[in-house]
Amino acid sequence: MPLVVLGVDPHKQSHTATALVAGSHQQLASLRIPASPAGYRQLLAWARQFPQRRWAVENARGLGCHLTRWLLARGETVQDVPTTATARVRELSRGRGRKTDALDAAAAAAVAAAQGDAATVQPEDATMVLAVLEERRSNLVGQRTRSVNQLHAVLRELIAGGAPRKLRADRAAQLLRPVCPATAADRTRKQVAWELVAEVRGLDRQLAAIGKRIQDTVAALGSRLPQTVGVGPVIAGRLLGRTGRASRFPTAAHFASYVGAAPVEVASGERARHRLSRAGDRQLNHALHLIALVQARSPGCAGYRYFHGKLAEGKTRREALRCLKRRIADHVWRVMLADEQARQQPELQAI
């Protein structure tokens, strides 16, 4: 039996699968199931008629993420196919780009069969735990910022001159205690201010707890990123969580492009010009920026010497900082790749 690629077009309420022979792209059968555990079991039972099979799920990290995790937990091989790749296949096939669920599933299978843009999905590991924790922490930071801004606005109406810029819950409470409201509106403002103080205190406790969980997870992974100047547990958690497996980037240049630390060429010829890249993961780019700022201000580290060496060459501070960010991106990728390979060694020995 030849290898069969099972393309899946996922939707919120239903999934459609099409079986395609890898060599000839011959369509064998199609199946539509509800997006539910019962539907997944029906899909896997249908797929078992093809002993040699692999799955190609369109947008496996989006609408197809639940089915992808379910299949991986049962030992199936799953590839992620971007929606742009399936769109190209439809446009180049007969039917003038006609779009149906079955055709989308067949297009996903065709992309995977051709070994084009499809990427094999790996089972979730501890880096995914960090991704969940980092996303939660980012949301908590946003909520705290909004609450503190509201507290500033209320205190500005209650106290002459308002509150200092770097406002903490304890300081806000000290400012509120001596306030004696004279009107009903002021009494309401003071009550709202106390509610905001309690809200900020609760968010501070949650941030401290989730920071501890990130620190413990990074330590359990055995990551050496915190040994780098400017990388604390939270920054290490962001780098590991948002990057995932470092091995998915073939080279350090690919990683630098992913995080937006690689310059983009905008002209060719005898004098090529480059500009700052605005592409890539901006959260990772911000993490590298923070590391670069710390290293540029820390005498004794390699980043400090590199930064000031660029200044001596005649570069501006901004240009030198961009060069340092690229150098840090290369270092971060190498450290994460070495840590990943070290974690895989015990697994290989156990096998």
Secondary structure as UniProt FT lines:
FT   STRAND          4..10
FT   STRAND          14..21
FT   TURN            22..24
FT   STRAND          27..34
FT   HELIX           37..47
FT   TURN            48..49
FT   STRAND          53..58
FT   TURN            59..64
FT   HELIX           65..73
FT   TURN            74..75
FT   STRAND          78..81
FT   HELIX           83..92
FT   TURN            94..97
FT   HELIX           101..113
FT   TURN            114..115
FT   STRAND          119..120
FT   HELIX           126..158
FT   TURN            160..161
FT   HELIX           169..176
FT   TURN            177..178
FT   HELIX           184..221
FT   HELIX           225..227
FT   TURN            229..230
FT   HELIX           233..243
FT   HELIX           246..248
FT   HELIX           252..258
FT   TURN            259..260
FT   STRAND          264..265
FT   STRAND          274..275
FT   HELIX           282..296
FT   TURN            299..300
FT   HELIX           302..312
FT   TURN            313..314
FT   HELIX           317..350
//
